[in-house]
Amino acid sequence: MNEPQALVEHFFRHESGRLVAVLTRSLGVRRLDLVEDVVQAALTQALETWSRRGVPEDPAGWLYRTARNLAIDALRRERIHDRALPRVVEEAGQESPPPEAHFADEIGDEPLRLLFVCCHEAVPVESRVAIALKTLCGFSTAEIARALLTTDANIQKRIERARERLRELDVDFDTPASDQLGARLDAVLAVIYLLFSQGCHVTHGDLPIRHDLCDEARRLARMLAAQSVGDIPAVHALLALMCFHGARFDSRVDLDGAIVLLEEQDRSAWNWTDVREGMEWLAKSAAGDELTRYHVEAGIAWEHCRAPTVAETDWRRITDLYDMLDRIAPSPLHALNRAVAGSYLHGPQSGLDHLATVLPENIPARYPGWHAVLGELHFRLDQRSAAECAWREALRLTTARADQEFLRRRLAACRAEGGEPATE
């Protein structure tokens, strides 16, 4: 990938959310469609212009000025005469995005502020996360559908409903009142969690881990924890969860870009600074009486971090935590992970038996991880034909290069005569 293309892709993930947030403050939430269009157009222009003329000294400022000028042109063409055009024209004299205001009683970060706007309580519940992931995080409809285990068409409908409702409301971009912030916090946390999850478990492309997404999720969570509305146990637990998972990133992928199984990871390469930070957040999360999914998932991640080896892992404790998680936030993926944990405790057949209890209509058939786990469990039982069938289906469904390489290796092991079964 050449430098301009790589830089534009970098800014698409790192700066597009902030550009959308800054321009939305000027143009108003009801023009969110226009803002998204001009930011996308600015990124397209950057790819073309930077390839011909070279990358400018201030790429972020270049993108801001280009997107702002495109917005001015669009407003003039539409002959819109209200407060939006004068305000964005006034800001046109600025060479870079306006500084972000920080006040003690409001969210002092433009992307985080927009995230709370997208999660407005008048927007349908199922649409809040979808519009935030699309607008602020730059996710495609397909990426959101994979993250939420639904169809592209369903996600597109959710996004359209959210945009229509925000246009009708014409809400202020200013920070909502504290009671409104509290009402929107669950959806905000869900977006940050999914942003991190998509970075951890990339479902397409060449990068096995999207560090930029994970870093942005942690930045937003830390910013949230610094606000009075977000200085609560659920946010602390989410930060602990992200730290524990982030600590293992460097050992999760080998030099060829393939996924490394947990038992094969070099635990000395784990980032123990992240682990210690996670422990601090986990201790803070213990305050109060509320138990959230983030508490339980952080507890599971902590069990992995504190175990010297896979064999010495407290699988009974992890299995119990997954049972608890499925009660708090039922999901077929929690059942899948519980089956894996149970297979270490009682053997692979117990894992298959647990998955057999999931209702057929709840099985995410197009989720490659489901079939990959089935393959592992069958392989450990030396049921090679069933394992190969499951892994082939997983390979058919995945577009992530690291997962594809991993599955090809598993298929090769499955076909190798006398090959030793491997554990998940």
For each residue, the residues with C-beta under 8 A, 3 or more apart:
1: 5 6 9
2: 5 6 51
3: 6 7 55
4: 7 8 46 47 50 51 54 55
5: 1 2 8 9 47 51
6: 1 2 3 9 10
7: 3 4 10 11 46 50 55 59
8: 4 5 11 12 43 46 47 50
9: 1 5 6 12 13
10: 6 7 13 14 212
11: 7 8 14 15 16 43 46 59 60 63
12: 8 9 15 16 43 138
13: 9 10 16 138 210 212 213 216
14: 10 11 212 216
15: 11 12 18 19 60 63
16: 11 12 13 19 20 39 40 43 138
17: 20 21 111 114 135 136 137 138 216
18: 15 21 22 97 110 111
19: 15 16 22 23 39 42 63 64 67 97
20: 16 17 23 24 32 35 36 39 114 135 136
21: 17 18 24 25 110 111 113 114 136
22: 18 19 25 26 64 97 98 110
23: 19 20 26 27 35 38 39 67 68 71 88
24: 20 21 27 28 29 31 32 35 114 117 173
25: 21 22 110 173
26: 22 23 71 84 87 88 91
27: 23 24 31 34 35 71 75 84 87 88
28: 24 31 84 170 173
29: 24 32 117 166 167 169 170 171 172 173
30: 166 167 169 170
31: 24 27 28 34 35 84
32: 20 24 29 35 36 135 163 166 167
33: 36 37 163
34: 27 31 37 38 71 74 75
35: 20 23 24 27 31 32 38 39 71
36: 20 32 33 39 40 135
37: 33 34 40 41 74
38: 23 34 35 41 42 67 68 70 71 74
39: 16 19 20 23 35 36 42 43 63 67
40: 16 36 37 43 44
41: 37 38 44 45 67 70
42: 19 38 39 45 46 63 66 67 70
43: 8 11 12 16 39 40 46 47 63
44: 40 41 47 48
45: 41 42 48 49 66
46: 4 7 8 11 42 43 49 50 59 62 63 66
47: 4 5 8 43 44 50 51
48: 44 45 51 52
49: 45 46 52 53
50: 4 7 8 46 47 53 54 55 56 59
51: 2 4 5 47 48
52: 48 49
53: 49 50
54: 4 50
55: 3 4 7 50 59
56: 50 59 61 62
57:
58: 61 62 95 96
59: 7 11 46 50 55 56 62 63
60: 11 15 63 64 96 97
61: 56 58 64 65 95 96 97
62: 46 56 58 59 65 66
63: 11 15 19 39 42 43 46 59 60 66 67
64: 19 22 60 61 67 68 96 97
65: 61 62 68 69 95 96
66: 42 45 46 62 63 69 70
67: 19 23 38 39 41 42 63 64 70 71
68: 23 38 64 65 71 72 88 91 92
69: 65 66 72 73 92
70: 38 41 42 66 67 73 74
71: 23 26 27 34 35 38 67 68 74 75 88
72: 68 69 75 76 85 88 89 92
73: 69 70 76 77
74: 34 37 38 70 71 77 78
75: 27 34 71 72 78 80 84 85 88
76: 72 73 79 85
77: 73 74
78: 74 75
79: 76
80: 75 84 85
81: 85
82: 85
83: 86 87
84: 26 27 28 31 75 80 87 88
85: 72 75 76 80 81 82 88 89
86: 83 89 90
87: 26 27 83 84 90 91
88: 23 26 27 68 71 72 75 84 85 91 92
89: 72 85 86 92
90: 86 87 93
91: 26 68 87 88 94 98
92: 68 69 72 88 89
93: 90
94: 91 97 98
95: 58 61 65
96: 58 60 61 64 65
97: 18 19 22 60 61 64 94
98: 22 91 94
99:
100: 108 109 110
101: 106 108
102: 108
103: 106 108 175
104:
105: 175 178
106: 101 103 113 174 175
107: 112 113 116 175 181 223 227
108: 100 101 102 103 223 227
109: 100 112 113 220 223
110: 18 21 22 25 100 113 114
111: 17 18 21 114 115 136 220
112: 107 109 115 116 220 223 224
113: 21 106 107 109 110 116 117 173 175
114: 17 20 21 24 110 111 117 118 135 136 173
115: 111 112 118 119 132 136 188 191 192 220
116: 107 112 113 119 175 176 181 184 188
117: 24 29 113 114 120 166 171 173 176
118: 114 115 123 128 131 132 135 136 162 166 191
119: 115 116 123 128 129 132 184 187 188 191
120: 117 123 128 165 166 169 171 184
121: 180 183 184
122: 165 169
123: 118 119 120 127 128 131 161 162 165 166
124: 127 128 158 161 162 165
125: 128 187
126: 129 130 158
127: 123 124 130 131 158 159 161 162 165
128: 118 119 120 123 124 125 131 132 162 184 187 190 191
129: 119 126 132 133 148 187 190 191 194
130: 126 127 133 134 144 148 155 158 159 162
131: 118 123 127 128 134 135 158 159 162 163 166
132: 115 118 119 128 129 135 136 137 187 188 191
133: 129 130 136 137 139 143 144 147 191 194 195
134: 130 131 137 138 139 141 144 159
135: 17 20 32 36 114 118 131 132
136: 17 20 21 111 114 115 118 132 133 191
137: 17 132 133 134 191 195 213 216
138: 12 13 16 17 134
139: 133 134 143 144 147 198
140: 143 144
141: 134 144 145 152 155 156 159
142: 145 146 152 204
143: 133 139 140 146 147 198 203 204
144: 130 133 134 139 140 141 147 148 155
145: 141 142 148 149 150 151 152 154 155
146: 142 143 149 203 204 367
147: 133 139 143 144 194 197 198 203
148: 129 130 144 145 155 194
149: 145 146 332 333 364 367
150: 145 154 155
151: 145 154 155
152: 141 142 145 155 156
153: 156 157
154: 145 150 151 157 158
155: 130 141 144 145 148 150 151 152 158 159
156: 141 152 153 159 160
157: 153 154 160 161
158: 124 126 127 130 131 154 155 161 162
159: 127 130 131 134 141 155 156 162 163
160: 156 157 163 164
161: 123 124 127 157 158 164 165
162: 118 123 124 127 128 130 131 158 159 165 166
163: 32 33 131 159 160 166 167
164: 160 161 167 168
165: 120 122 123 124 127 161 162 168 169
166: 29 30 32 117 118 120 123 131 162 163 169 170 171
167: 29 30 32 163 164 170
168: 164 165
169: 29 30 120 122 165 166
170: 28 29 30 166 167
171: 29 117 120 166
172: 29
173: 24 25 28 29 113 114 117
174: 106
175: 103 105 106 107 113 116 181
176: 116 117 180 181 184
177: 180 181
178: 105 181 182 228 229
179: 182 183
180: 121 176 177 183 184
181: 107 116 175 176 177 178 184 185 229
182: 178 179 185 229
183: 121 179 180
184: 116 119 120 121 128 176 180 181 187 188
185: 181 182 188 189 229 230 232 234
186: 189 190
187: 119 125 128 129 132 184 190 191
188: 115 116 119 132 184 185 191 192 224
189: 185 186 192 193 234 235 238 294
190: 128 129 186 187 193 194
191: 115 118 119 128 129 132 133 136 137 187 188 194 195
192: 115 188 189 195 196 217 220 221 224 238
193: 189 190 196 197 217 238 294
194: 129 133 147 148 190 191 197 198
195: 133 137 191 192 198 199 213 216 217 220
196: 192 193 199 200 213 214 217 218 242 245
197: 147 193 194 200 201
198: 139 143 147 194 195 201 202 203 210 213
199: 195 196 202 209 210 211 212 213 214 215 217
200: 196 197 209 214 245
201: 197 198 369
202: 198 199 205 207 208 209 210 400 402
203: 143 146 147 198 368 398 399 400
204: 142 143 146 398 399 400
205: 202 399 400 401
206: 257 401
207: 202 210 402
208: 202 252 253 257 258 259 400 401 402
209: 199 200 202 214 249 252 253
210: 13 198 199 202 207 213 214
211: 199 214 215 249
212: 10 13 14 199 215 216
213: 13 137 195 196 198 199 210 216 217
214: 196 199 200 209 210 211 217 218 242 246 249
215: 199 211 212 218 219
216: 13 14 17 137 195 212 213 219 220
217: 192 193 195 196 199 213 214 220 221 242
218: 196 214 215 221 222 239 242 243 246
219: 215 216 222 223
220: 109 111 112 115 192 195 216 217 223 224
221: 192 217 218 224 225 235 238 239 242
222: 218 219 225 226 239
223: 107 108 109 112 219 220 226 227 230
224: 112 188 192 220 221 227 229 230 235
225: 221 222 230 231 235 236 239
226: 222 223 230 231
227: 107 108 223 224 230 231
228: 178 231
229: 178 181 182 185 224 232
230: 185 223 224 225 226 227 235
231: 225 226 227 228 235
232: 185 229 235 236 288
233: 236 237 284 285 286 287 288 290 292 295
234: 185 189 237 238 285 290 292 294 295
235: 189 221 224 225 230 231 232 238 239
236: 225 232 233 239 240 281 282 284 285 287
237: 233 234 240 241 281 282 285 292 294 295 297 298
238: 189 192 193 221 234 235 241 242 294 298
239: 218 221 222 225 235 236 242 243 278 281
240: 236 237 243 244 278 279 281 282 285 294 298 301 302
241: 237 238 244 245 278 294 297 298 301
242: 196 214 217 218 221 238 239 245 246 278
243: 218 239 240 246 247 274 275 277 278 281
244: 240 241 247 248 274 275 278 298 301 302 304 305
245: 196 200 241 242 248 249 301
246: 214 218 242 243 249 271 274
247: 243 244 270 271 272 274 275 278 305
248: 244 245 251 252 265 270 271 304 305
249: 209 211 214 245 246 252 271
250: 269 270 271
251: 248 260 265 266 267 269 270
252: 208 209 248 249 259 260 265
253: 208 209 257 258 259 260 402
254: 257 258 260
255:
256: 405
257: 206 208 253 254 401 402 405
258: 208 253 254 402 405 406 409
259: 208 252 253 402 403 405 406
260: 251 252 253 254 264 265
261: 264 265 422 423 424
262: 265 304 310 424
263: 309 310 423
264: 260 261
265: 248 251 252 260 261 262 269 270
266: 251 269 270
267: 251 270 308 309
268:
269: 250 251 265 266
270: 247 248 250 251 265 266 267 274 275 305
271: 246 247 248 249 250 274 275
272: 247 275 276
273: 276 277
274: 243 244 246 247 270 271 277 278
275: 243 244 247 270 271 272 278 279 305
276: 272 273 279 280
277: 243 273 274 280 281
278: 239 240 241 242 243 244 247 274 275 281 282 298 301 302 305
279: 240 275 276 282 283 302
280: 276 277 283 284
281: 236 237 239 240 243 277 278 284 285 298
282: 236 237 240 278 279 285 286 298 299 302
283: 279 280 286
284: 233 236 280 281 287
285: 233 234 236 237 240 281 282 294 295 298
286: 233 282 283
287: 233 236 284
288: 232 233
289:
290: 233 234
291: 295 296 328
292: 233 234 237 295 296 328
293: 296 297 325 328 329
294: 189 193 234 237 238 240 241 285 297 298
295: 233 234 237 285 291 292 298 299
296: 291 292 293 299 300 321 324 325 328
297: 237 241 293 294 300 301 325
298: 237 238 240 241 244 278 281 282 285 294 295 301 302
299: 282 295 296 302 303 321
300: 296 297 303 304 318 321 322 325
301: 240 241 244 245 278 297 298 304 305
302: 240 244 278 279 282 298 299 305 306
303: 299 300 306 307 313 314 317 318 321
304: 244 248 262 300 301 307 313 318
305: 244 247 248 270 275 278 301 302
306: 302 303
307: 303 304 310 312 313 314
308: 267 312
309: 263 267 312 313
310: 262 263 307 313 344 423
311:
312: 307 308 309
313: 303 304 307 309 310 318 344
314: 303 307 317 318
315: 318 319 341 342 344 345
316: 319 320 345
317: 303 314 320 321
318: 300 303 304 313 314 315 321 322 341
319: 315 316 322 323 338 341 342 345
320: 316 317 323 324
321: 296 299 300 303 317 318 324 325
322: 300 318 319 325 326 334 337 338 341
323: 319 320 326 327 338
324: 296 320 321 327 328
325: 293 296 297 300 321 322 328 329 334 338
326: 322 323 329 330 331 334 335 338
327: 323 324 330
328: 291 292 293 296 324 325
329: 293 325 326 334
330: 326 327 334
331: 326 334 335
332: 149 335 336 358 362 363 364 370
333: 149 336 337 364 367 369
334: 322 325 326 329 330 331 337 338
335: 326 331 332 338 339 354 355 357 358
336: 332 333 339 340 355 369 370 373
337: 322 333 334 340 341
338: 319 322 323 325 326 334 335 341 342 354
339: 335 336 342 343 350 351 352 354 355 373 377
340: 336 337 343 344 351 373 376 424
341: 315 318 319 322 337 338 344 345
342: 315 319 338 339 345 346 350 351 354
343: 339 340 346 347 348 350 351 377 380 424
344: 310 313 315 340 341 423 424
345: 315 316 319 341 342 350
346: 342 343 349 350
347: 343 350 351
348: 343 351 352 376 377 378 380 381
349: 346 352 353 377 381
350: 339 342 343 345 346 347 353 354
351: 339 340 342 343 347 348 354 355 373 377
352: 339 348 349 355 356 374 377 378 381
353: 349 350 356 357
354: 335 338 339 342 350 351 357
355: 335 336 339 351 352 358 373 374 377
356: 352 353
357: 335 353 354
358: 332 335 355 362 363
359: 362 363
360: 363
361:
362: 332 358 359
363: 332 358 359 360 370
364: 149 332 333 367 370
365: 370
366: 397
367: 146 149 333 364 370 371 397
368: 203 371 372 393 394 395 397 398 403
369: 201 333 336 372 373 394
370: 332 336 363 364 365 367 373 374 394
371: 367 368 374 375 390 391 393 394 397
372: 368 369 375 376 390 391 394 403 407 410
373: 336 339 340 351 355 369 370 376 377 424
374: 352 355 370 371 377 378 386 387 390
375: 371 372 378 379 386 387 388 389 390 391 394 410 414
376: 340 348 372 373 379 380 387 410 422 423 424
377: 339 343 348 349 351 352 355 373 374 380 381 424
378: 348 352 374 375 381 383 384 386 387 390
379: 375 376 382 383 384 387 410 413 414 421 422
380: 343 348 376 377 421 422 423 424
381: 348 349 352 377 378 421
382: 379 421
383: 378 379 386 387
384: 378 379 387 388 414 415
385: 388 389
386: 374 375 378 383 389 390
387: 374 375 376 378 379 383 384 390 391 410 414
388: 375 384 385 391 392 411 414 415
389: 375 385 386 392 393
390: 371 372 374 375 378 386 387 393 394
391: 371 372 375 387 388 394 395 407 410 411 414
392: 388 389 395 396 411
393: 368 371 389 390 396 397
394: 368 369 370 371 372 375 390 391 397 398 403 407
395: 368 391 392 398 404 407 408 411
396: 392 393
397: 366 367 368 371 393 394
398: 203 204 368 394 395 403 404 407
399: 203 204 205 404
400: 202 203 204 205 208 403 404
401: 205 206 208 257 404 405
402: 202 207 208 253 257 258 259 405 406
403: 259 368 372 394 398 400 406 407
404: 395 398 399 400 401 407 408
405: 256 257 258 259 401 402 408 409
406: 258 259 402 403 409 410
407: 372 391 394 395 398 403 404 410 411
408: 395 404 405 411 412
409: 258 405 406 412 413
410: 372 375 376 379 387 391 406 407 413 414 422
411: 388 391 392 395 407 408 414 415
412: 408 409 415 416
413: 379 409 410 416 419 422
414: 375 379 384 387 388 391 410 411 419
415: 384 388 411 412 419
416: 412 413 419
417:
418:
419: 413 414 415 416
420:
421: 379 380 381 382
422: 261 376 379 380 410 413
423: 261 263 310 344 376 380
424: 261 262 340 343 344 373 376 377 380
